[in-house]
Amino acid sequence: MPQESFIKKLLDRRVPHILGSYLVAATSLVLFVEYLVNKYQFPIHYPTLALFGIVGILPTVIILAYFHGAPGKDAWTKVEKIGVPINVVFITLCLLFGDYFGLWNISVSQKRHVFYIGSLEVAKASVEGFSSIKDAKKKYGEIEILSLNVQELDEISSNIESNLINEFYNQNTHIEILNNLKDHQFIDRILANANGRKELATKFYEKNNQPNQSIFIFIYKIEHNNSINYLAMAYGWVGNPINGNNWIFGMELKDDINLIIDDLTKELSGHINFVNNNQEAGFVTHTDDNIIIINPNGLNLKKHMTITGSTRYILNDKNGNGKIELDEGLNKLLDDINSAIHYTESHPDEYTEGEISYYHTLYDKWSNFNGHADMTLGEIFGYSLKVVEVTESKVVAKLLELKNPWVKIREGDKIIP
């Protein structure tokens, strides 16, 4: 049959063999170019150019394979003499026009991350409720929370900024760390007001031309028995703070400022990657004592990883009257804060009056909060898990530690690496 003879002719001329080898070599080339982009910061559009060249030159590969694939010397035909030059001229023109009009430089809109690092007196009260402070008071008795001096803040800021810029070099990411006198005065002036925390996010967002992410980091020295430790806490918002999507984290005490720098770099790097890659958090789908079932929701979780969970609170002003409705989200938040108040008041030997007062203030704040919020308070209502099994559709983890004794693990809790 004619079809069989044509197939036999292709096999005799080794066209399938040559195309298969070409495909393998082409794939290797693209992967190699991507390696150069990732490892040595070659321009990000090089893999696109390589792929276009590989596909564009394919007609020439097919022509040469068909007419010269069989063993022995073959004369050049008209098809080759005309087809190959036309193919090469076509690719050249496409590359030139593509470069002229910027078609090959496929770019993603730059993500802007603006961080403030300070050690303000007005924000000291916020660390009272952190578990690391509570543990320090248990261990050392009397402690004193001190602000960092200018030199220490400059050292931390410059090192973190350098680390992050190096890590995200050539990834279309703008990172800016604010740490000068005007920034400190601006933040201090807002936080001194009654609604300072609420106003801080929106005013900072507008002042810095609406970054994709804003994070406020406060660092303090903890003095006890003539020894110094360091503590860092942070509040962050993704996008417009009016839409919520905010979070809080606190760090364990460190006895070396370089450890604070390393931990903050790692934490901020994770938040930058989340925003840059438009990643969603995983969420808890089922709990059974200390075993937690998670929908990874696209997160690349692996066995033996330590991950963090925290209660997600979604607060809405459904009626548009400027006040959050007393719905499931707000009820859950107020119930959890009440649990913290009840526990701390029932254990006066473990908690100071300042810590107990902090949770009462927190309750009053959210009882009268206006607007929208999609947030977590991981330092207060969070926990750590260890991944024990990973399948295509779910992740199984076991509980390692609750941040505080009153923490509840629920379906819908937010999970991040």
C-alpha positions in Angstrom: 0.0 0.0 0.0 1.2 3.6 -0.7 1.0 4.5 3.0 3.1 1.6 4.0 5.7 2.4 1.3 5.9 6.0 2.6 6.3 4.9 6.2 9.0 2.4 5.0 10.7 5.1 3.1 10.7 7.3 6.3 12.2 4.5 8.3 14.8 3.7 5.6 15.8 7.4 5.6 15.9 7.3 9.5 13.6 10.3 9.8 12.0 9.1 13.1 15.4 8.4 14.6 16.8 11.8 13.7 13.7 13.6 14.9 13.8 11.7 18.2 17.4 12.5 18.7 16.7 16.2 17.8 13.9 16.3 20.4 16.1 14.9 23.1 18.9 17.3 22.3 16.5 20.3 22.1 15.0 19.4 25.5 18.5 19.2 27.0 19.3 22.6 25.5 16.2 24.3 27.0 16.9 22.8 30.4 20.5 23.9 30.2 19.5 27.5 29.3 17.0 27.5 32.2 19.8 26.3 34.5 22.0 29.2 33.3 19.1 31.6 34.0 18.5 30.3 37.5 22.1 29.7 38.5 24.0 32.6 36.8 21.2 35.2 36.3 21.2 35.0 32.5 18.3 37.1 31.0 15.0 35.5 31.9 13.8 35.4 28.2 16.6 33.2 27.0 14.6 29.9 27.4 11.8 31.5 25.3 14.3 32.3 22.6 15.8 28.8 22.7 12.4 27.2 22.4 11.4 29.4 19.5 14.7 28.6 17.7 14.1 24.9 18.3 10.6 24.9 16.8 11.5 27.4 14.1 14.3 25.3 12.7 12.2 22.1 12.7 11.3 22.4 9.0 15.0 22.4 8.1 15.7 19.4 10.3 12.8 17.5 8.6 14.1 18.3 5.1 17.7 17.4 5.9 16.6 14.2 7.6 14.4 13.1 4.7 16.9 13.8 2.0 20.1 12.9 3.8 19.1 10.5 6.5 19.8 7.3 4.4 23.4 6.0 4.4 25.6 7.3 1.5 26.2 10.7 -0.1 23.1 12.5 -1.5 23.0 15.5 -3.8 21.2 18.6 -2.7 17.7 19.0 -4.3 15.7 22.1 -5.1 13.6 21.6 -2.0 16.7 21.8 0.2 18.3 24.7 -1.8 15.2 26.8 -1.5 13.5 25.5 1.7 16.5 25.6 4.1 17.5 29.3 3.3 13.9 30.4 3.5 13.6 28.7 6.9 16.8 30.4 8.1 15.8 33.8 6.8 12.3 33.5 8.4 13.8 32.7 11.8 16.3 35.6 11.5 13.5 38.1 10.6 11.3 36.8 13.5 14.2 37.2 15.9 15.0 40.7 14.7 11.4 41.9 14.7 10.8 40.2 18.1 13.8 42.0 19.6 12.8 45.3 18.1 9.3 45.1 19.5 10.3 43.5 22.8 8.4 40.3 22.1 11.0 38.0 23.6 11.5 39.9 26.8 8.4 38.4 28.4 8.3 40.1 31.8 6.0 39.7 34.8 4.9 42.8 36.7 7.4 43.6 39.4 6.4 42.7 42.9 7.1 45.4 45.5 7.8 44.5 49.1 8.3 47.3 51.6 9.5 46.5 55.1 9.9 48.8 58.1 12.4 47.8 60.9 12.3 49.6 64.2 12.5 49.4 68.0 9.9 51.9 69.1 8.9 52.5 72.8 5.2 52.7 71.8 5.2 49.2 70.4 6.8 47.5 73.4 3.5 46.6 75.0 2.7 44.4 72.0 5.3 41.8 72.9 3.9 41.2 76.4 1.5 38.6 75.0 4.2 36.6 73.1 4.9 33.1 74.4 8.7 33.7 74.3 8.3 36.6 76.8 6.2 34.4 79.0 8.8 31.7 78.9 11.6 34.1 79.6 9.7 35.4 82.7 9.2 31.9 83.9 12.9 31.0 83.4 14.6 34.2 84.5 12.0 36.0 86.7 12.4 39.7 86.3 13.2 40.9 82.7 13.5 44.3 81.1 12.5 45.0 77.5 14.9 47.5 75.9 14.9 49.3 72.5 17.8 48.8 70.2 20.1 51.6 69.4 20.6 53.1 65.9 23.8 51.2 65.2 22.1 47.8 66.0 19.1 48.7 63.8 21.3 49.7 61.0 23.3 46.5 61.2 20.1 44.3 61.2 18.4 46.3 58.4 21.4 46.4 56.0 22.2 42.7 56.5 18.6 41.6 55.9 18.2 43.8 52.9 21.5 42.5 51.4 20.5 38.9 52.0 17.1 39.3 50.4 18.3 41.3 47.4 21.0 38.6 46.7 18.4 35.9 47.0 15.8 37.5 44.8 18.2 39.0 42.2 16.9 39.0 38.7 13.4 37.7 39.9 11.5 40.9 39.1 11.3 41.7 42.8 11.7 45.1 44.4 12.7 45.0 48.1 13.0 48.1 50.2 13.7 48.3 53.9 12.9 51.5 55.7 14.9 52.4 58.8 15.6 56.1 59.1 14.5 58.8 61.5 11.6 60.0 59.4 10.3 56.5 59.1 10.5 56.0 62.9 8.7 59.3 63.5 6.0 58.4 61.0 5.3 55.0 62.6 5.6 56.3 66.1 3.1 59.2 65.5 0.5 56.8 64.1 0.9 54.1 66.8 0.5 56.8 69.5 -3.1 57.3 68.5 -6.0 55.2 69.8 -6.6 53.5 66.5 -2.9 53.4 65.6 -2.6 49.8 64.6 -5.6 50.1 62.2 -4.4 53.3 60.7 -0.8 52.2 60.4 -1.4 49.7 57.6 -3.6 51.9 55.4 -1.4 55.0 55.8 1.8 53.1 55.3 0.3 51.4 52.2 -0.6 54.8 50.6 2.6 56.6 51.6 4.7 53.9 49.9 2.7 53.8 46.6 0.7 50.7 47.3 3.3 47.9 47.6 2.3 44.3 47.0 3.3 43.5 50.6 4.0 45.6 53.7 5.7 44.3 56.8 6.4 46.1 60.1 9.2 44.5 62.2 9.9 45.5 65.8 13.0 44.2 67.5 13.9 44.5 71.2 16.6 43.4 73.6 15.5 41.4 76.6 17.7 41.9 79.6 17.9 39.4 82.5 20.5 38.7 85.1 23.0 40.9 83.2 22.5 38.9 80.0 21.0 40.1 76.7 18.7 38.2 74.4 16.9 39.5 71.3 13.2 39.2 70.3 11.6 40.1 67.0 7.9 40.4 66.0 6.2 41.4 62.8 2.8 42.4 61.4 2.3 42.0 57.7 -0.3 42.8 55.1 -0.6 41.6 51.5 -2.0 44.2 49.1 -4.5 46.7 50.3 -5.0 46.4 54.1 -8.7 47.3 53.7 -9.2 43.8 52.2 -7.6 42.1 55.1 -5.1 39.3 54.4 -2.9 40.2 57.3 -0.8 38.1 59.7 1.4 38.3 62.7 4.4 36.3 63.8 6.9 36.4 66.8 10.3 34.7 67.2 11.9 32.9 70.0 14.5 34.7 72.1 18.0 34.6 70.5 21.3 35.3 72.3 23.0 36.6 69.2 21.9 39.4 66.9 23.1 37.4 63.9 20.6 34.7 64.7 17.9 37.3 64.6 19.1 38.4 61.2 19.2 34.8 59.9 15.7 34.0 61.2 14.1 37.2 59.9 15.7 36.7 56.5 14.3 33.2 56.3 10.8 34.4 57.5 10.7 37.3 55.1 11.9 35.2 52.2 9.0 32.9 52.7 6.5 35.7 52.6 8.1 37.2 49.5 7.9 33.9 47.7 4.3 33.5 48.7 3.4 36.9 47.2 5.6 36.5 44.1 4.3 33.1 43.2 0.7 34.0 44.1 0.7 30.9 46.3 -2.3 30.0 48.4 -2.0 28.6 51.9 -3.1 25.0 52.6 -5.9 24.4 55.0 -7.0 21.8 57.6 -9.8 19.5 56.4 -10.0 17.1 59.4 -8.6 16.7 62.9 -8.3 13.5 65.0 -6.6 14.2 68.3 -3.0 15.0 67.3 -3.4 13.9 63.7 -4.2 16.7 61.2 -5.4 16.1 57.6 -4.4 19.0 55.3 -5.4 20.0 51.8 -2.1 21.4 50.5 -3.8 23.6 47.9 -0.7 23.7 45.7 1.9 23.9 48.5 4.9 21.7 47.9 4.9 19.9 51.2 7.3 17.1 51.8 7.6 14.3 54.4 9.3 15.3 57.7 8.8 19.1 57.0 7.9 21.3 59.9 4.9 23.5 59.0 2.9 26.1 60.8 -0.8 26.3 61.3 -3.0 29.1 62.7 -6.6 29.9 63.0 -8.0 31.9 60.1 -10.4 34.7 60.9 -12.5 36.3 58.1 -14.3 39.4 59.3 -16.8 41.1 57.1 -18.8 44.3 57.0 -21.6 42.6 55.0 -24.1 45.4 55.4 -21.7 48.2 54.5 -22.5 50.1 57.7 -18.9 50.4 58.8 -19.1 47.7 61.5 -18.1 44.0 61.4 -21.1 41.6 61.6 -21.2 39.3 64.6 -21.0 36.3 62.3 -18.9 33.0 62.4 -15.6 34.8 61.8 -15.9 37.4 64.6 -17.6 34.9 67.0 -14.6 32.6 66.5 -12.1 35.3 67.1 -13.8 36.7 70.3 -14.4 33.2 71.6 -10.7 32.4 71.2 -9.6 35.7 72.9 -12.0 34.9 75.7 -10.3 31.5 76.1 -7.0 33.2 76.4 -8.4 35.6 79.0 -10.0 32.8 81.0 -6.8 30.7 80.9 -4.4 33.4 81.9 -6.7 34.7 84.7 -7.0 31.1 86.0 -3.2 30.7 86.1 -2.0 34.0 87.7 1.3 32.4 88.7 2.2 31.8 85.0 1.0 35.2 83.5 1.7 38.8 84.6 -0.9 41.5 84.9 0.4 43.0 81.8 -0.1 39.8 79.8 -3.7 39.4 81.1 -4.4 43.1 80.3 -3.1 42.6 76.8 -5.7 40.0 76.0 -8.5 42.2 77.5 -7.2 45.0 75.2 -7.2 42.6 72.3 -10.8 41.7 73.0 -11.9 45.3 73.2 -10.1 46.1 70.0 -11.8 43.5 67.8 -15.2 44.0 69.5 -15.1 47.5 68.1 -13.2 47.0 64.9 -14.6 48.4 61.7 -13.8 47.2 58.2 -12.7 43.9 56.7 -10.0 41.4 57.7 -8.8 38.1 56.5 -6.1 37.3 59.0 -4.2 35.0 61.4 -2.7 35.7 64.8 -0.2 32.8 64.7 1.8 33.8 67.7 -1.3 33.7 69.9 -3.5 31.1 68.1 -1.0 29.1 66.2 0.7 25.7 66.3 3.5 23.7 64.6 3.1 20.4 62.8 5.3 17.7 61.3 4.4 16.2 58.0 4.3 12.4 58.2 2.6 11.4 54.9 2.1 13.1 51.5 -0.3 11.9 48.8 -1.6 13.6 45.7 -4.7 14.9 47.4 -3.9 15.3 51.0 -1.1 15.7 53.6 -1.1 14.0 57.0 0.7 15.8 59.8 1.0 15.3 63.6 0.9 18.0 66.2 4.3 19.1 67.6 3.4 22.1 69.7 0.7 24.5 70.5 1.8 28.1 70.8 -0.4 28.5 73.9 -2.5 26.1 75.9 -5.8 27.6 74.8 -5.2 27.1 71.1 -7.8 25.1 69.2 -7.2 23.3 65.9 -10.1 23.5 63.5 -11.1 22.7 60.0 -10.3 25.7 57.8 -7.1 26.6 59.7 -4.4 28.1 57.5 -1.2 26.1 56.8 2.1 27.5 55.6 5.6 26.1 55.4 
